[in-house]
Amino acid sequence: MAIKLVAFDLDFTLWNTGGVWVDCTTPPYSESNSKIYDARGLQMKLYPDAIEILSKLKNQGYMLALASRTEEPNWARQLIKLFELDSYFEFQEIYPTSKVKHLTKIANDADIDLSEILFFDDEMRNIYDTESIGVNAVHVPNGINDQLVFRNL
């Protein structure tokens, strides 16, 4: 089956929140000189190709989703807003549970088969788990980049 939906993890896949997971940061977040920081001064950064990748995928007609396991979903949502990512994603499953649950819900909501999802994540346990249910999963060892995404479509 052809890929219809591209899903992304957040931490160490779309962004780096100062070398820790988002639930290890310290809100409130603030913007200074077009950069985002937490209360301790950790800089929150999207990976350099992230916006371009999301724009290209949207323009090519793919549905986009977020699947993030975090103990602090509201913090992740705050950063999504600060990075102005909301408009890219039709589906957002952000809460503490397995990626299998996230992606199963996304597939049901999008009315597609799990095999029509291409999923990017930095953790091998999530790659193994989601492949076991038929998702096309790609390991992201050093943050998302253009070549990694488009050679897997």
Order of alpha helices (4+ residues) and beta strands (2+ residues): beta-beta-beta-beta-beta-alpha-beta-alpha-beta-alpha-beta-alpha-beta-alpha
